[in-house]
Amino acid sequence: MRSTEELGWSVMGTGTIATEHMVAAIRTAGHQPRWVVSRNKEYAKLFSQDMQVPNTSLDARRALHDPFVKFAYVSAARERRRHYIAAAASERKHVLCDGPIAASSRVAAGLVEQCRQAGIVLALNQPARAASPHQTMRRLVQEGEIGTLQLLSIVRGAPFHSPPNRHMEEEETKGDILLDMSIESIDLARFLTGQEPVEVSALSSVPQGTDADQLSYAIRMSDGALFQALESFATAEFESTVMLAGDRGTLIAHGTLSGRAPGALIRRLHGRNELIPLRDRDPHIATIEGFLDATQKSATWICLGEDSVVALRTAEAIAAVRRKRHLPIAAD
């Protein structure tokens, strides 16, 4: 058996998710974060001190050359993820990255191909996939508990607050966050249904060319299910809702997309509601475990680079259809 010293990680970037969740999750798996890499020397130093990571570097290659480093976790700003993923691929280190892996599907597809040629796993940290309610929903759909799936709905809303970040330059706009939410929702829809997006339509709350604070879209999925989503910064905060409706029953998850609590899952059959017991599991620890499993055998539920490409392409299609001319309803 390998010692824990041999199972080392290089943390690429000093993002908030790494600080609050992922370094601890890596250690829970019995592994050791050995390096933190950042283009900012002071950020790397502070992260190293705060998280007790022994080594720092401005050069990704230096950290990746460490023979004890087997894995890279990328928690950098979106425009830097490409650089770190490519560096890890060149050193044949398996990569776990905060999503999305790039700002465009074209760049993401190139990174996926680079990792495929290197023979490494490129996976994403997508807590929505790892959440116990969503994993349970997926299993129940696969087991036919609600019959043939007809409709998936994802709704969430809250006043706009830029996510807490360690560094001011990491501040994101409403548009950036709405895009990230859409990508997460699209990936979750594929995960829950096992179906692929085929056709999209979309509508925002403001005229074309204006920065939106609400976005609604619908997607026809490959086996005929309809996926509808609403993401809003214009409402008071309410519990997110993820609903899967079949021809025999419905599954409804409340509060599972806030990142603050596991939420609740209800199954509705024959006109009655049933609260489904859930295993309370940290999604970040589950993600590390799923990633490590994927490096040893075929991936089962973990989000891979290919999944990120599909989600990005679908989000790009939503953005494109929003720019098309809408037909106004004539007044009397």
Residue frames as qw, qx, qy, qz and C-alpha x, y, z in Angstrom:
[[0.000, 0.888, 0.460, 0.000, 0.00, 0.00, 0.00],
 [0.372, 0.555, -0.045, 0.743, 1.25, 3.48, -0.82],
 [0.308, -0.399, -0.468, 0.726, 2.03, 5.82, 2.02],
 [0.132, 0.892, 0.406, -0.147, -0.02, 9.01, 2.20],
 [0.235, -0.696, 0.280, 0.618, 3.18, 10.94, 1.46],
 [0.322, -0.037, 0.743, 0.586, 3.28, 9.32, -1.97],
 [0.146, 0.651, 0.703, 0.246, -0.27, 10.43, -2.79],
 [0.205, -0.449, -0.130, 0.860, 0.41, 14.12, -3.22],
 [0.313, 0.798, 0.499, 0.128, -1.51, 16.91, -4.92],
 [0.274, -0.033, 0.075, 0.958, -0.59, 20.21, -6.48],
 [0.124, 0.780, 0.540, -0.291, -3.22, 22.88, -5.89],
 [0.367, 0.191, 0.363, 0.835, -3.17, 25.17, -8.94],
 [0.184, -0.579, -0.254, -0.753, -4.64, 28.53, -8.04],
 [0.148, -0.050, -0.682, 0.715, -5.83, 29.87, -4.71],
 [0.358, -0.385, -0.434, -0.731, -9.60, 30.04, -5.20],
 [0.476, -0.344, 0.367, -0.721, -12.18, 30.24, -2.45],
 [0.928, -0.048, -0.177, -0.324, -13.53, 26.75, -3.14],
 [0.702, 0.267, -0.566, 0.341, -10.06, 25.30, -2.56],
 [0.024, 0.389, -0.532, 0.752, -9.72, 27.23, 0.69],
 [0.579, -0.224, 0.285, -0.730, -13.12, 26.43, 2.14],
 [0.914, 0.030, 0.148, -0.376, -13.67, 22.88, 0.93],
 [0.879, 0.395, -0.262, -0.052, -11.26, 21.03, -1.31],
 [0.243, 0.572, -0.697, 0.359, -7.97, 21.06, 0.60],
 [0.512, -0.270, 0.628, -0.519, -9.78, 19.55, 3.58],
 [0.912, 0.209, 0.092, -0.342, -11.50, 17.02, 1.30],
 [0.640, 0.544, -0.534, 0.096, -8.14, 15.95, -0.16],
 [0.026, -0.451, 0.762, -0.464, -6.81, 15.37, 3.35],
 [0.747, -0.090, 0.387, -0.532, -9.94, 13.44, 4.32],
 [0.906, 0.342, -0.190, -0.164, -9.08, 10.99, 1.52],
 [0.853, -0.387, 0.212, 0.278, -5.70, 10.40, 3.19],
 [0.667, 0.485, 0.125, 0.552, -3.79, 12.42, 0.59],
 [0.430, -0.598, -0.103, 0.669, -1.51, 15.40, 1.04],
 [0.363, 0.919, 0.097, 0.123, -1.60, 18.79, -0.72],
 [0.768, -0.225, 0.059, 0.596, 2.14, 19.28, -1.31],
 [0.311, 0.004, 0.222, 0.924, 2.22, 22.40, -3.49],
 [0.246, 0.820, 0.422, -0.297, 0.23, 25.54, -4.11],
 [0.446, 0.113, 0.414, 0.785, 0.86, 27.24, -7.45],
 [0.142, 0.886, 0.380, -0.225, -0.13, 30.82, -8.24],
 [0.525, 0.573, 0.110, 0.620, 1.06, 33.55, -10.58],
 [0.190, -0.836, 0.122, -0.500, 0.98, 35.85, -7.53],
 [0.489, 0.231, -0.705, 0.458, 3.75, 35.10, -5.05],
 [0.215, -0.226, 0.493, -0.812, 1.94, 36.74, -2.14],
 [0.797, -0.074, -0.088, -0.593, -1.27, 34.79, -2.79],
 [0.806, 0.132, -0.575, 0.046, 0.67, 31.53, -2.86],
 [0.251, 0.264, -0.664, 0.653, 2.45, 32.41, 0.38],
 [0.445, -0.185, 0.341, -0.807, -0.77, 33.29, 2.22],
 [0.870, 0.007, -0.263, -0.416, -2.58, 30.21, 0.94],
 [0.657, 0.218, -0.672, 0.265, 0.36, 28.04, 2.02],
 [0.024, 0.220, -0.623, 0.751, 0.28, 29.52, 5.50],
 [0.606, -0.106, 0.157, -0.773, -3.51, 29.40, 5.89],
 [0.918, 0.085, -0.157, -0.354, -3.91, 25.86, 4.57],
 [0.594, -0.539, 0.595, 0.038, -0.60, 24.41, 5.81],
 [0.880, 0.461, 0.063, 0.093, 0.59, 23.42, 2.35],
 [0.700, -0.507, 0.166, 0.475, 4.39, 23.05, 2.57],
 [0.476, -0.097, 0.440, 0.755, 5.57, 24.22, -0.87],
 [0.337, 0.815, 0.237, -0.407, 4.80, 27.20, -3.12],
 [0.478, -0.059, 0.540, 0.691, 5.70, 28.01, -6.70],
 [0.343, 0.607, -0.031, -0.717, 4.96, 30.47, -9.48],
 [0.332, 0.397, -0.729, -0.448, 5.84, 27.76, -12.01],
 [0.888, -0.037, 0.103, -0.446, 3.34, 24.92, -12.46],
 [0.805, 0.363, -0.469, 0.033, 6.00, 22.65, -13.95],
 [0.107, 0.481, -0.714, 0.498, 8.12, 22.81, -10.81],
 [0.599, -0.180, 0.513, -0.588, 5.28, 21.50, -8.67],
 [0.910, 0.232, -0.020, -0.343, 4.24, 18.89, -11.23],
 [0.572, 0.512, -0.628, 0.132, 7.80, 17.55, -11.45],
 [0.393, -0.435, 0.664, -0.464, 7.59, 16.50, -7.79],
 [0.347, 0.092, -0.910, -0.205, 7.57, 12.68, -7.97],
 [0.032, 0.241, 0.848, -0.471, 5.14, 12.51, -5.05],
 [0.408, 0.368, 0.119, -0.827, 2.55, 14.65, -6.88],
 [0.268, 0.174, 0.918, 0.236, 0.08, 12.33, -8.60],
 [0.111, 0.730, 0.663, 0.123, -2.87, 14.70, -9.00],
 [0.137, 0.072, 0.010, 0.988, -3.56, 18.35, -9.80],
 [0.011, 0.726, 0.663, -0.183, -6.52, 20.29, -8.49],
 [0.232, 0.270, 0.232, 0.905, -7.21, 23.48, -10.46],
 [0.156, -0.772, -0.563, 0.248, -8.96, 26.26, -8.53],
 [0.292, -0.200, 0.151, 0.923, -7.91, 29.27, -10.56],
 [0.373, 0.550, 0.089, -0.742, -9.77, 32.03, -12.36],
 [0.816, 0.418, 0.374, -0.140, -11.47, 30.74, -15.49],
 [0.531, 0.810, -0.243, -0.054, -8.95, 32.24, -17.92],
 [0.073, -0.670, 0.733, -0.092, -6.07, 30.49, -16.07],
 [0.834, -0.091, 0.493, -0.230, -7.60, 27.01, -15.94],
 [0.825, 0.556, -0.090, -0.031, -6.51, 26.28, -19.51],
 [0.243, 0.746, -0.577, 0.227, -2.86, 26.94, -18.63],
 [0.425, -0.443, 0.714, -0.336, -2.87, 24.68, -15.57],
 [0.898, 0.157, 0.336, -0.237, -4.78, 21.83, -17.22],
 [0.725, 0.640, -0.251, 0.042, -2.37, 21.85, -20.17],
 [0.034, 0.685, -0.672, 0.281, 0.62, 21.84, -17.82],
 [0.654, -0.244, 0.639, -0.325, -0.76, 18.88, -15.87],
 [0.904, 0.373, 0.129, -0.164, -1.51, 16.99, -19.08],
 [0.509, 0.720, -0.460, 0.107, 2.05, 17.50, -20.29],
 [0.075, -0.495, 0.789, -0.356, 3.27, 15.87, -17.06],
 [0.573, -0.124, -0.770, -0.250, 0.58, 13.15, -17.20],
 [0.010, 0.065, 0.717, -0.694, -1.02, 14.09, -13.89],
 [0.101, -0.583, -0.786, -0.178, -4.75, 13.43, -13.43],
 [0.016, 0.160, -0.059, 0.985, -6.70, 16.70, -13.13],
 [0.110, -0.684, -0.708, 0.133, -9.70, 17.77, -11.05],
 [0.166, 0.151, 0.109, 0.968, -10.85, 21.28, -11.96],
 [0.220, 0.502, 0.485, -0.681, -13.51, 23.69, -10.78],
 [0.380, 0.465, 0.699, 0.388, -16.07, 24.06, -13.54],
 [0.885, 0.459, 0.073, -0.031, -16.28, 25.08, -16.26],
 [0.794, -0.213, 0.231, 0.520, -12.85, 24.11, -17.54],
 [0.336, 0.036, 0.325, 0.883, -12.76, 26.97, -20.05],
 [0.228, 0.434, 0.196, -0.849, -14.69, 29.99, -21.25],
 [0.610, 0.396, -0.287, -0.623, -15.72, 28.35, -24.53],
 [0.939, 0.035, 0.311, -0.147, -16.60, 24.89, -25.75],
 [0.719, 0.635, -0.256, 0.119, -13.89, 25.10, -28.42],
 [0.061, 0.672, -0.638, 0.371, -11.12, 25.61, -25.88],
 [0.694, -0.301, 0.529, -0.385, -12.65, 23.01, -23.57],
 [0.952, 0.279, 0.064, -0.109, -12.74, 20.43, -26.37],
 [0.526, 0.673, -0.459, 0.245, -9.06, 21.06, -27.07],
 [0.255, -0.561, 0.659, -0.431, -8.18, 20.48, -23.42],
 [0.880, -0.055, 0.351, -0.316, -10.21, 17.27, -23.35],
 [0.871, 0.464, -0.154, 0.045, -8.34, 15.97, -26.39],
 [0.228, 0.701, -0.577, 0.351, -4.98, 16.94, -24.88],
 [0.515, -0.406, 0.627, -0.420, -5.79, 15.01, -21.69],
 [0.947, 0.168, 0.162, -0.220, -7.07, 12.03, -23.70],
 [0.709, 0.587, -0.355, 0.164, -3.81, 11.85, -25.63],
 [0.006, 0.615, -0.648, 0.449, -1.86, 12.08, -22.37],
 [0.598, -0.134, -0.791, 0.000, -3.87, 9.17, -20.94],
 [0.098, -0.047, -0.619, 0.778, -5.09, 11.12, -17.92],
 [0.096, -0.683, -0.724, 0.007, -8.48, 11.81, -16.37],
 [0.010, 0.173, -0.038, 0.984, -9.84, 15.36, -16.62],
 [0.262, -0.580, -0.772, 0.010, -12.75, 15.68, -14.19],
 [0.081, -0.553, -0.033, -0.828, -14.75, 18.58, -12.78],
 [0.090, -0.192, -0.718, 0.663, -15.70, 19.57, -9.28],
 [0.372, -0.320, -0.395, -0.777, -19.50, 19.74, -9.69],
 [0.148, -0.060, 0.766, -0.623, -21.07, 19.59, -6.20],
 [0.671, 0.116, 0.041, -0.731, -24.57, 19.35, -7.70],
 [0.738, 0.192, -0.612, -0.210, -23.73, 15.89, -9.08],
 [0.372, 0.162, -0.811, 0.421, -22.26, 14.81, -5.75],
 [0.400, -0.228, 0.344, -0.818, -25.22, 16.00, -3.64],
 [0.192, 0.051, 0.959, -0.203, -27.08, 13.12, -1.99],
 [0.528, 0.477, 0.434, -0.552, -30.58, 14.26, -3.07],
 [0.515, 0.619, -0.343, -0.484, -29.54, 14.43, -6.72],
 [0.119, 0.324, -0.933, -0.102, -27.76, 11.08, -6.63],
 [0.338, 0.203, 0.844, -0.364, -30.87, 9.55, -5.07],
 [0.554, 0.574, 0.126, -0.590, -33.12, 11.14, -7.71],
 [0.367, 0.536, -0.657, -0.382, -30.94, 9.74, -10.48],
 [0.051, -0.123, 0.988, -0.082, -31.07, 6.25, -8.99],
 [0.431, 0.363, 0.666, -0.489, -34.85, 6.34, -8.56],
 [0.542, 0.600, -0.158, -0.567, -35.36, 7.49, -12.15],
 [0.264, 0.427, -0.834, -0.230, -33.10, 4.70, -13.41],
 [0.128, 0.045, 0.961, -0.240, -35.09, 2.20, -11.33],
 [0.195, -0.354, -0.700, -0.588, -38.37, 3.39, -12.89],
 [0.114, -0.360, -0.708, 0.597, -39.86, 4.75, -9.66],
 [0.254, 0.531, 0.219, -0.778, -41.70, 7.57, -11.45],
 [0.711, 0.538, 0.451, -0.038, -42.28, 5.82, -14.76],
 [0.608, 0.412, 0.282, 0.617, -41.19, 7.35, -18.04],
 [0.274, -0.483, -0.135, 0.820, -39.61, 10.76, -17.48],
 [0.309, 0.769, 0.502, 0.248, -41.56, 13.60, -19.08],
 [0.052, 0.914, 0.021, 0.402, -40.33, 16.83, -17.53],
 [0.649, -0.243, -0.305, 0.653, -37.36, 18.22, -15.60],
 [0.015, -0.912, -0.138, -0.385, -37.56, 21.67, -14.01],
 [0.606, -0.197, -0.308, 0.706, -34.83, 23.62, -12.19],
 [0.064, -0.870, -0.207, -0.443, -35.75, 26.94, -10.56],
 [0.605, -0.396, -0.320, 0.612, -33.62, 29.14, -8.31],
 [0.130, 0.788, 0.152, 0.583, -33.57, 32.79, -7.36],
 [0.550, -0.604, -0.278, 0.506, -32.04, 35.28, -4.91],
 [0.088, 0.986, -0.064, -0.127, -30.87, 38.90, -4.89],
 [0.740, 0.524, -0.250, 0.340, -27.49, 39.35, -6.57],
 [0.486, -0.808, 0.327, 0.069, -24.47, 39.04, -4.31],
 [0.544, 0.614, -0.571, 0.029, -21.07, 38.43, -5.81],
 [0.922, -0.231, -0.297, 0.093, -19.72, 35.19, -4.34],
 [0.461, -0.836, 0.279, 0.101, -17.16, 35.61, -1.55],
 [0.826, 0.451, -0.175, 0.291, -13.67, 35.48, -3.04],
 [0.718, -0.432, -0.061, 0.542, -10.21, 35.62, -1.55],
 [0.375, -0.178, 0.256, 0.873, -9.11, 38.24, -4.09],
 [0.285, 0.616, 0.214, -0.703, -10.85, 41.35, -5.43],
 [0.235, 0.426, -0.576, -0.657, -9.91, 40.63, -9.06],
 [0.025, 0.107, 0.987, 0.120, -11.95, 37.42, -8.87],
 [0.374, 0.384, 0.428, -0.728, -15.21, 39.40, -8.63],
 [0.200, 0.232, 0.845, 0.439, -17.79, 38.13, -11.13],
 [0.310, 0.022, -0.131, -0.942, -20.60, 39.95, -12.92],
 [0.692, 0.165, 0.434, -0.553, -24.24, 38.90, -12.99],
 [0.741, 0.492, -0.302, -0.343, -23.71, 37.65, -16.52],
 [0.276, 0.451, -0.840, 0.121, -20.75, 35.49, -15.49],
 [0.300, -0.097, 0.819, -0.480, -22.67, 33.96, -12.61],
 [0.749, 0.316, 0.191, -0.550, -25.83, 33.38, -14.68],
 [0.627, 0.498, -0.565, -0.200, -23.64, 31.59, -17.23],
 [0.083, 0.317, -0.900, 0.288, -22.09, 29.42, -14.52],
 [0.536, 0.076, 0.601, -0.588, -25.55, 28.64, -13.14],
 [0.773, 0.413, -0.117, -0.467, -26.80, 27.65, -16.58],
 [0.465, 0.462, -0.755, -0.016, -23.80, 25.40, -17.17],
 [0.157, -0.175, 0.864, -0.446, -24.36, 23.75, -13.78],
 [0.660, 0.219, 0.385, -0.607, -28.09, 23.29, -14.46],
 [0.716, 0.466, -0.381, -0.353, -27.47, 21.82, -17.92],
 [0.295, 0.370, -0.869, 0.145, -24.93, 19.37, -16.53],
 [0.350, -0.036, 0.752, -0.557, -27.30, 18.43, -13.70],
 [0.746, 0.316, 0.068, -0.582, -30.10, 17.82, -16.22],
 [0.634, 0.429, -0.623, -0.158, -27.90, 15.44, -18.21],
 [0.062, 0.287, -0.876, 0.381, -26.79, 13.71, -15.01],
 [0.491, 0.061, 0.595, -0.633, -30.32, 13.21, -13.68],
 [0.761, 0.395, 0.097, -0.505, -31.96, 12.15, -16.93],
 [0.621, -0.142, 0.695, 0.334, -29.20, 10.33, -18.81],
 [0.540, 0.702, 0.441, 0.144, -30.40, 12.28, -21.87],
 [0.458, -0.076, 0.207, 0.861, -28.62, 14.74, -24.15],
 [0.205, 0.675, 0.194, -0.681, -29.74, 18.28, -25.04],
 [0.518, 0.352, 0.660, 0.415, -31.08, 18.46, -28.59],
 [0.127, 0.612, 0.367, 0.689, -32.78, 21.84, -29.10],
 [0.280, -0.373, -0.467, 0.751, -33.01, 25.04, -27.06],
 [0.005, 0.763, 0.324, 0.559, -35.15, 28.15, -26.70],
 [0.453, -0.280, -0.425, 0.731, -34.53, 31.01, -24.30],
 [0.063, -0.826, -0.287, -0.482, -35.94, 34.29, -23.01],
 [0.401, -0.078, -0.447, 0.796, -34.45, 36.89, -20.66],
 [0.104, -0.747, -0.566, 0.333, -36.21, 39.56, -18.64],
 [0.039, -0.748, 0.087, 0.657, -34.68, 42.46, -20.60],
 [0.670, 0.708, -0.043, -0.219, -34.36, 43.40, -24.29],
 [0.902, 0.216, 0.033, 0.373, -31.63, 41.94, -26.45],
 [0.473, 0.566, -0.181, 0.650, -28.16, 43.40, -25.86],
 [0.353, -0.716, 0.225, -0.558, -28.90, 44.24, -22.22],
 [0.191, 0.264, -0.871, 0.368, -27.25, 42.58, -19.23],
 [0.661, -0.379, -0.468, -0.448, -29.95, 40.27, -17.87],
 [0.208, -0.377, 0.707, -0.561, -30.69, 39.47, -14.24],
 [0.730, 0.077, 0.570, -0.369, -33.18, 36.70, -15.09],
 [0.286, 0.365, -0.743, -0.482, -32.96, 33.94, -17.66],
 [0.769, 0.098, 0.516, -0.363, -35.48, 31.30, -18.64],
 [0.319, 0.440, -0.710, -0.449, -34.79, 28.56, -21.14],
 [0.881, 0.045, 0.348, -0.318, -36.20, 25.26, -22.32],
 [0.074, 0.495, -0.818, -0.282, -34.36, 22.30, -23.80],
 [0.929, 0.107, -0.079, -0.346, -35.72, 19.29, -25.62],
 [0.416, -0.523, 0.744, 0.018, -33.78, 16.24, -24.48],
 [0.192, 0.338, -0.819, -0.421, -32.81, 13.26, -26.61],
 [0.054, -0.197, -0.979, -0.002, -35.42, 10.80, -25.29],
 [0.176, -0.585, -0.602, -0.514, -38.27, 13.30, -25.43],
 [0.392, -0.653, -0.481, 0.434, -38.18, 14.82, -21.94],
 [0.148, 0.840, 0.099, 0.513, -38.52, 18.60, -21.66],
 [0.574, -0.299, -0.341, 0.682, -36.09, 20.50, -19.44],
 [0.004, -0.870, -0.203, -0.449, -37.13, 23.95, -18.24],
 [0.585, -0.241, -0.347, 0.692, -34.98, 26.28, -16.12],
 [0.045, -0.918, -0.143, -0.367, -35.36, 29.69, -14.51],
 [0.646, -0.195, -0.273, 0.686, -32.41, 31.46, -12.91],
 [0.035, -0.874, -0.259, -0.411, -33.00, 34.87, -11.35],
 [0.419, -0.057, -0.386, 0.820, -31.28, 37.64, -9.42],
 [0.176, -0.373, -0.174, -0.894, -34.46, 39.75, -9.38],
 [0.670, -0.502, -0.438, -0.327, -36.38, 37.92, -6.64],
 [0.500, -0.635, 0.468, -0.358, -36.18, 37.57, -2.91],
 [0.103, 0.358, -0.928, -0.002, -34.30, 34.41, -2.02],
 [0.865, -0.076, 0.112, -0.483, -36.31, 31.21, -2.22],
 [0.647, -0.281, 0.705, 0.071, -35.41, 27.57, -1.94],
 [0.257, 0.379, -0.700, -0.548, -34.21, 26.11, -5.19],
 [0.810, 0.135, 0.428, -0.377, -36.40, 23.43, -6.72],
 [0.144, 0.342, -0.836, -0.405, -35.33, 20.49, -8.86],
 [0.726, 0.155, 0.439, -0.507, -38.31, 18.49, -10.12],
 [0.078, 0.179, -0.891, -0.411, -38.41, 15.29, -12.16],
 [0.656, 0.192, 0.334, -0.649, -41.92, 14.41, -13.36],
 [0.032, -0.100, 0.936, 0.335, -42.74, 11.05, -14.89],
 [0.509, -0.181, -0.490, -0.684, -45.97, 9.47, -16.07],
 [0.667, -0.368, -0.648, -0.001, -46.36, 7.63, -12.73],
 [0.563, -0.715, -0.272, 0.312, -44.92, 10.02, -10.16],
 [0.231, 0.880, -0.114, 0.398, -42.74, 13.00, -9.31],
 [0.718, -0.288, -0.263, 0.577, -39.51, 13.66, -7.42],
 [0.039, 0.920, 0.056, 0.387, -38.98, 17.15, -5.96],
 [0.672, -0.159, -0.305, 0.655, -35.76, 18.34, -4.31],
 [0.119, -0.958, -0.161, -0.206, -35.92, 21.56, -2.28],
 [0.320, -0.909, 0.266, -0.012, -32.93, 23.70, -1.30],
 [0.915, -0.109, 0.257, 0.290, -30.29, 21.48, -2.89],
 [0.627, 0.551, 0.117, 0.538, -28.55, 24.15, -5.00],
 [0.201, -0.965, 0.030, -0.164, -27.68, 26.70, -2.31],
 [0.589, 0.437, -0.517, 0.441, -24.47, 25.00, -1.23],
 [0.212, -0.522, 0.465, -0.683, -25.43, 25.53, 2.40],
 [0.608, -0.134, 0.634, -0.458, -27.46, 22.44, 3.31],
 [0.222, -0.025, 0.936, 0.273, -28.29, 19.02, 1.90],
 [0.456, 0.030, -0.284, -0.843, -31.92, 20.02, 1.30],
 [0.579, 0.084, 0.695, -0.417, -34.94, 17.71, 1.19],
 [0.203, 0.119, -0.793, -0.561, -36.29, 15.20, -1.31],
 [0.589, 0.185, 0.495, -0.611, -39.98, 14.35, -1.73],
 [0.012, -0.038, -0.893, -0.449, -41.51, 11.59, -3.82],
 [0.531, 0.212, 0.256, -0.779, -45.14, 12.10, -4.89],
 [0.154, -0.003, -0.928, -0.339, -46.99, 8.96, -5.95],
 [0.254, -0.485, -0.822, -0.160, -50.75, 8.32, -6.16],
 [0.226, -0.786, -0.235, -0.525, -51.56, 11.79, -4.82],
 [0.698, -0.707, -0.065, 0.091, -49.46, 11.42, -1.65],
 [0.251, 0.822, -0.434, 0.271, -46.12, 12.94, -0.63],
 [0.923, -0.318, -0.098, 0.195, -43.33, 10.89, 0.93],
 [0.084, -0.908, 0.409, -0.016, -40.17, 12.39, 2.44],
 [0.917, 0.240, -0.276, 0.159, -37.22, 10.29, 1.29],
 [0.654, -0.692, 0.173, 0.252, -34.42, 9.73, 3.85],
 [0.567, 0.764, -0.240, 0.195, -31.05, 10.99, 2.63],
 [0.822, -0.217, -0.127, 0.510, -27.50, 10.17, 3.54],
 [0.074, -0.992, 0.051, 0.090, -25.88, 13.37, 4.81],
 [0.825, -0.018, 0.206, 0.525, -22.60, 13.44, 2.88],
 [0.114, -0.752, 0.180, 0.624, -20.17, 16.24, 2.14],
 [0.760, 0.627, 0.160, -0.058, -20.35, 16.69, -1.66],
 [0.219, 0.854, -0.472, -0.011, -16.73, 17.85, -1.85],
 [0.434, -0.405, 0.803, -0.056, -15.46, 14.70, -0.15],
 [0.777, 0.323, 0.527, -0.123, -17.72, 12.65, -2.41],
 [0.550, 0.817, -0.133, -0.113, -16.23, 14.44, -5.42],
 [0.056, -0.700, 0.712, 0.013, -12.66, 13.60, -4.38],
 [0.602, -0.103, 0.785, -0.104, -13.67, 9.96, -3.90],
 [0.738, 0.567, 0.331, -0.155, -15.44, 9.88, -7.28],
 [0.349, 0.853, -0.373, -0.108, -12.43, 11.45, -8.98],
 [0.246, -0.536, 0.807, -0.013, -10.01, 8.95, -7.46],
 [0.721, 0.178, 0.656, -0.136, -12.29, 6.09, -8.52],
 [0.646, 0.740, 0.067, -0.174, -12.30, 7.47, -12.07],
 [0.140, 0.781, -0.601, -0.096, -8.49, 7.35, -12.20],
 [0.356, -0.296, 0.884, -0.069, -8.59, 3.62, -11.39],
 [0.323, 0.313, 0.885, 0.120, -11.60, 2.46, -13.44],
 [0.040, 0.478, 0.542, 0.691, -14.35, 3.74, -15.71],
 [0.123, -0.037, 0.314, -0.941, -16.08, 6.82, -14.32],
 [0.022, -0.480, -0.877, 0.022, -19.66, 6.37, -13.13],
 [0.036, -0.871, -0.488, 0.045, -21.15, 9.66, -11.95],
 [0.377, -0.568, 0.049, 0.730, -18.26, 12.13, -11.79],
 [0.435, 0.873, 0.104, -0.196, -18.39, 15.03, -14.25],
 [0.727, -0.074, 0.366, 0.576, -15.69, 14.61, -16.91],
 [0.125, -0.402, 0.267, 0.867, -14.19, 17.08, -19.34],
 [0.004, 0.228, 0.780, 0.582, -16.44, 15.79, -22.11],
 [0.130, -0.699, -0.693, 0.119, -19.48, 16.66, -19.97],
 [0.172, -0.655, -0.099, 0.729, -18.19, 20.21, -19.56],
 [0.097, -0.102, 0.576, 0.806, -17.88, 20.55, -23.34],
 [0.081, -0.495, -0.803, -0.323, -21.53, 19.53, -23.81],
 [0.202, -0.757, -0.493, 0.379, -22.72, 21.94, -21.11],
 [0.182, -0.503, 0.161, 0.830, -20.70, 24.80, -22.60],
 [0.049, 0.112, 0.702, 0.701, -22.01, 24.12, -26.11],
 [0.136, -0.641, -0.748, -0.109, -25.57, 24.11, -24.82],
 [0.225, -0.733, -0.274, 0.581, -25.04, 27.33, -22.85],
 [0.156, -0.284, 0.404, 0.856, -23.58, 28.91, -26.00],
 [0.027, -0.374, -0.782, -0.498, -26.68, 27.82, -27.92],
 [0.187, -0.754, -0.584, 0.237, -28.88, 29.45, -25.27],
 [0.210, -0.600, 0.033, 0.772, -26.88, 32.69, -25.57],
 [0.108, -0.033, 0.626, 0.772, -27.19, 32.56, -29.36],
 [0.083, -0.543, -0.779, -0.302, -30.95, 31.99, -29.38],
 [0.201, -0.724, -0.407, 0.519, -31.41, 34.86, -26.91],
 [0.152, -0.428, 0.247, 0.856, -29.87, 37.19, -29.49],
 [0.096, 0.283, 0.770, 0.564, -32.37, 36.20, -32.15],
 [0.286, -0.192, -0.105, -0.933, -35.43, 38.30, -32.88],
 [0.116, 0.282, 0.874, -0.380, -38.43, 37.64, -30.63],
 [0.114, -0.452, -0.623, -0.628, -42.01, 38.01, -31.83],
 [0.118, 0.025, 0.463, -0.878, -43.86, 40.63, -29.74],
 [0.067, 0.527, 0.846, -0.038, -47.55, 40.17, -28.97],
 [0.015, 0.388, 0.289, 0.875, -49.63, 42.89, -30.60],
 [0.100, 0.255, 0.573, -0.772, -51.78, 45.08, -28.37],
 [0.272, 0.650, 0.709, -0.025, -55.49, 45.61, -29.07]]
